[in-house]
Amino acid sequence: MDLDTRFKNVAVVGAAGKMGSGISLLAAQEMAFRALERKDGTYVLNLIDVNDASLQGLLKYLREQSVKTAEKQVGRLRAIYAERADLVENGEMIQAYVDEVMSHLRTGKTLQLAAESLLVFEAAFEKEEIKFGIYDELRRLCPKETYFFTNTSSIPLHIPAEKCGIQGRLIGFHFYNPPAVQKLVELITPEVCDAELKDLALQLAKALRKTVVPSNDLAGFIGNGHFTRDGLYAIAEVERLAKEHGFVQAVYMVDKVSRDWLLRPMGIFQLIDYVGVDVFQLILTVMSKHLGDAKLHSELVDRMMSLGAKGGQTSSGAQKDGFLNYEKGKPVAVYDLEKKEYVALDAAGWSKQADEKLGAHPNPAVAWKSLSKDAAKEEKIRAYFGALKLSTALGADLARRHFTASRDTGRMLVSTGVAQSPEDVNAVLTLGFFHVYGPINDYL
């Protein structure tokens, strides 16, 4: 059964969530274009979530985003609607396309809606018991020919496949947030997988204009395999530095060094907050369980959770507070464990004192934002790390330590068979995390 046949009845489970909404958008727009250009039958996209309000919000989001997509692809729409004499102005064609997208959507709160789907995207919360329950029911409801694409970011796929009786029919199709923007899809193929399913996954990635990086079926895969260990390293550094500088300054310094001195788009604690402290904890739990590694755990993360500093985003996309407090998406304060409140960066000049302790940055003109679109990026990065190598500043020492730990983690992912090559590790970090360089390199 080819991809177009399967795409005539698709379901998204967890459709209104952070990842599910993006997957729903990609599927809805791809479906609309297929229906318009191929004119070969009925296409239905079933959007399933547990909350009516969330589903209504999802429909609003899909409509708004489809307007933006149509505005960008008005040339394609003109070709599609060339025979429609009633559609002359761009605005008319844009509205017709949005109406087309919305016409294929069905919403509901039960998995019964997926009973006729031949392709199911699952983007439920990252808890094994939730996913197992979903696949148990989908196996009973869906045709035996149905293929399942899971967006799990940490759970080994062979476990739900075996437990729920869908071996050969489940593949990992891990989008990165936000799915509609991110180019990367981490493709996880379990040992038992229909050859047709893997081929369909590659076809789908091409249709959605995504770049595929393969990962083997080991807990955490490449992306979270690196991210969690990078986060744990940073936490260990905070605990080490806090003995001399205090917890608040330690968090500030490690976050700043990981962003400004390692040339990343976010500091490591801002990234943990963005993903969600709760999600970070959950991924660690899954990885620790399935890899048998007790070190994949953090008492500090547990304590942050007990204090309610969970991070993540609101339904509008605004950043929630975690290790850091945010205003308009920018960190403005650090959580103080002892006071159990956020301390503003400029309070009593403590952040300025921390900056003085870190010392002079090797080259303030070299930063992630300027490098990300610089044609001479490679040359400038090498020159920058050459200067970093020679610096005696505390910030440079922290950066070198973190850089080495990140590189060691990348190499470990290859040596243990999670990633097939150093290039794959680097691709996930540059495409999925927007780093300007991969961790496995010879810069230092």
KOLRO-211155 format. One line per 3 residues: their letters; for each residue x, y, z of C-alpha. Coordinates in steps of 0.1 Angstrom, whole numbers. Example, Ala and Ser with C-alpha at 12.3 -4.5 7.8 and 13.67 -1.06 7.14 Angstrom:
<pts>
AS	123,-45,78; 137,-11,71 $
</pts>
This chain:
<pts>
MDL	0,0,0; 16,33,-11; 19,65,9 $
DTR	-9,83,-9; -34,55,-2; -25,56,35 $
FKN	-27,94,36; -64,93,27; -72,84,63 $
VAV	-47,96,89; -50,100,127; -30,121,151 $
VGA	-32,110,188; -23,137,212; -31,162,184 $
AGK	-36,193,206; -3,189,226; 29,209,220 $
MGS	43,184,195; 9,170,183; -3,204,172 $
GIS	27,208,149; 24,173,136; -13,179,129 $
LLA	-4,211,110; 21,193,88; -4,164,81 $
AQE	-33,188,75; -15,209,50; 1,180,32 $
MAF	-33,163,30; -49,194,15; -23,198,-12 $
RAL	-26,161,-21; -64,164,-23; -62,195,-45 $
ERK	-34,183,-68; -43,146,-72; -81,148,-71 $
DGT	-82,111,-65; -107,106,-36; -115,115,-1 $
YVL	-89,125,25; -97,126,62; -75,137,91 $
NLI	-87,126,125; -74,147,154; -77,131,188 $
DVN	-71,146,222; -87,144,256; -99,179,260 $
DAS	-126,198,239; -111,232,247; -77,221,235 $
LQG	-92,207,203; -110,239,196; -77,258,202 $
LLK	-60,234,178; -85,241,150; -79,279,155 $
YLR	-42,273,154; -45,252,122; -66,278,105 $
EQS	-42,307,114; -11,288,103; -27,276,71 $
VKT	-33,313,62; 4,319,66; 14,288,46 $
AEK	-10,298,18; 5,334,17; 40,319,12 $
QVG	28,294,-14; 5,316,-35; 23,307,-67 $
RLR	16,270,-61; -21,279,-53; -24,298,-86 $
AIY	-14,267,-105; -38,245,-84; -67,269,-89 $
AER	-59,278,-126; -93,264,-137; -113,281,-110 $
ADL	-128,312,-127; -142,323,-94; -108,326,-78 $
VEN	-89,356,-92; -73,375,-63; -46,360,-41 $
GEM	-68,365,-11; -96,344,-26; -71,316,-33 $
IQA	-57,318,2; -92,315,17; -100,286,-6 $
YVD	-69,267,5; -77,273,42; -112,261,36 $
EVM	-97,230,19; -75,223,49; -103,226,74 $
SHL	-127,205,54; -105,173,59; -104,176,97 $
RTG	-124,155,122; -119,160,160; -128,137,189 $
KTL	-118,126,223; -117,88,218; -95,65,198 $
QLA	-126,52,180; -120,81,156; -89,63,143 $
AES	-107,31,136; -104,34,98; -70,51,97 $
LLV	-42,35,78; -15,58,92; -14,70,128 $
FEA	9,95,144; 12,92,181; 23,122,201 $
AFE	10,113,236; 28,123,268; 61,106,274 $
KEE	48,80,299; 50,43,291; 17,34,307 $
IKF	-1,60,286; 15,49,253; 9,12,261 $
GIY	-28,19,267; -31,38,235; -14,11,214 $
DEL	-34,-17,230; -66,0,220; -54,11,185 $
RRL	-44,-25,178; -80,-36,184; -96,-7,166 $
CPK	-74,-2,135; -70,-24,104; -42,-49,105 $
ETY	-25,-29,77; -23,3,98; 12,16,104 $
FFT	21,36,136; 45,65,137; 55,74,173 $
NTS	70,107,183; 85,92,215; 118,109,224 $
SIP	131,83,248; 112,50,251; 127,21,232 $
LHI	103,11,204; 106,-26,206; 90,-25,241 $
PAE	55,-11,231; 57,-30,198; 61,-63,216 $
KCG	39,-56,246; 10,-43,225; 13,-68,196 $
IQG	22,-44,169; 57,-56,160; 68,-47,125 $
RLI	41,-19,123; 57,7,146; 85,31,138 $
GFH	100,61,155; 94,94,136; 107,119,162 $
FYN	100,155,152; 118,183,169; 100,213,184 $
PPA	83,231,167; 76,203,141; 64,227,115 $
VQK	97,246,115; 124,221,125; 140,204,96 $
LVE	151,173,116; 133,140,119; 151,114,140 $
LIT	141,80,124; 143,51,149; 138,17,133 $
PEV	133,-12,157; 149,-45,149; 115,-59,138 $
CDA	101,-35,113; 84,-40,79; 106,-30,51 $
ELK	76,-12,36; 72,9,67; 107,22,67 $
DLA	104,31,30; 71,49,37; 87,68,66 $
LQL	115,80,42; 89,90,16; 69,109,42 $
AKA	100,127,54; 107,138,19; 71,149,13 $
LRK	73,170,45; 107,184,34; 124,170,65 $
TVV	160,158,69; 162,123,83; 189,112,107 $
PSN	188,75,117; 191,64,153; 192,29,167 $
DLA	165,17,191; 182,25,224; 166,46,251 $
GFI	169,84,246; 182,79,210; 207,105,198 $
GNG	190,138,207; 179,131,242; 209,108,247 $
HFT	231,139,244; 208,165,259; 201,147,291 $
RDG	238,139,297; 247,175,288; 221,187,314 $
LYA	234,164,340; 269,176,334; 258,212,339 $
IAE	240,203,371; 271,186,384; 291,218,376 $
VER	265,239,395; 269,217,425; 306,220,423 $
LAK	307,258,418; 280,264,444; 304,255,472 $
EHG	324,286,464; 300,310,446; 265,300,459 $
FVQ	238,282,440; 223,313,422; 256,325,409 $
AVY	266,289,399; 234,284,378; 239,318,362 $
MVD	275,312,353; 270,277,339; 240,288,319 $
KVS	259,319,305; 290,299,296; 271,272,279 $
RDW	253,299,258; 279,327,252; 312,309,255 $
LLR	301,277,237; 282,297,210; 248,281,215 $
PMG	214,296,210; 203,289,246; 221,283,279 $
IFQ	217,247,292; 193,257,320; 172,278,296 $
LID	170,248,273; 160,225,302; 132,250,311 $
YVG	122,251,274; 118,214,272; 103,213,307 $
VDV	120,203,340; 92,178,343; 99,163,309 $
FQL	137,163,315; 130,143,347; 107,119,329 $
ILT	132,112,301; 159,106,327; 136,81,344 $
VMS	129,62,312; 166,61,301; 178,51,336 $
KHL	153,22,336; 160,8,302; 198,15,301 $
GDA	202,2,337; 222,34,345; 215,48,380 $
KLH	236,79,371; 208,91,348; 191,109,377 $
SEL	193,142,394; 183,150,430; 184,187,421 $
VDR	158,182,393; 137,162,418; 139,191,442 $
MMS	129,217,416; 99,196,408; 89,194,444 $
LGA	91,232,446; 68,236,415; 95,250,392 $
KGG	86,228,362; 93,249,332; 76,241,299 $
QTS	53,264,279; 18,278,283; -8,270,256 $
SGA	1,303,240; 38,293,238; 50,316,265 $
QKD	79,302,286; 71,290,321; 95,295,350 $
GFL	119,267,359; 155,272,369; 151,307,355 $
NYE	123,332,355; 113,348,322; 99,380,308 $
KGK	89,381,271; 109,348,267; 141,362,281 $
PVA	157,350,314; 156,378,340; 161,359,373 $
VYD	175,327,388; 157,305,413; 171,305,448 $
LEK	167,272,465; 171,285,500; 148,315,496 $
KEY	124,295,474; 120,326,451; 135,341,420 $
VAL	164,365,424; 166,392,397; 198,393,377 $
DAA	205,429,387; 196,424,424; 224,438,446 $
GWS	247,436,416; 253,398,420; 251,390,383 $
KQA	277,416,376; 299,400,402; 294,367,385 $
DEK	304,382,352; 336,396,367; 344,361,381 $
LGA	340,346,347; 364,370,332; 368,384,296 $
HPN	351,365,268; 376,355,241; 358,374,214 $
PAV	324,391,222; 319,397,184; 317,360,178 $
AWK	282,348,189; 257,322,179; 233,346,162 $
SLS	260,361,140; 276,328,132; 244,309,123 $
KDA	241,327,89; 278,334,83; 294,319,52 $
AKE	328,320,69; 314,302,100; 338,273,101 $
EKI	369,296,99; 356,319,126; 346,290,150 $
RAY	381,276,147; 397,309,154; 374,314,183 $
FGA	382,281,200; 419,288,193; 416,319,215 $
LKL	395,301,241; 422,274,244; 447,301,254 $
STA	425,320,278; 431,317,316; 397,331,326 $
LGA	373,311,347; 347,313,320; 372,298,295 $
DLA	380,269,319; 343,262,324; 337,263,286 $
RRH	366,239,279; 353,215,305; 318,216,292 $
FTA	330,213,256; 350,182,264; 321,166,282 $
SRD	298,173,253; 323,158,229; 328,127,251 $
TGR	290,122,252; 288,124,214; 316,99,210 $
MLV	299,76,235; 267,76,215; 286,63,185 $
STG	307,37,204; 276,23,222; 257,20,189 $
VAQ	230,46,195; 243,66,165; 257,51,134 $
SPE	284,78,129; 298,110,143; 282,128,114 $
DVN	248,117,126; 254,130,161; 266,163,147 $
AVL	236,165,124; 211,160,153; 228,187,174 $
TLG	230,212,145; 196,206,129; 176,197,160 $
FFH	192,220,186; 204,247,162; 240,245,173 $
VYG	265,261,149; 288,231,153; 285,194,162 $
PIN	300,181,195; 324,157,178; 351,179,163 $
DYL	388,189,167; 383,225,177; 401,220,211 $
</pts>
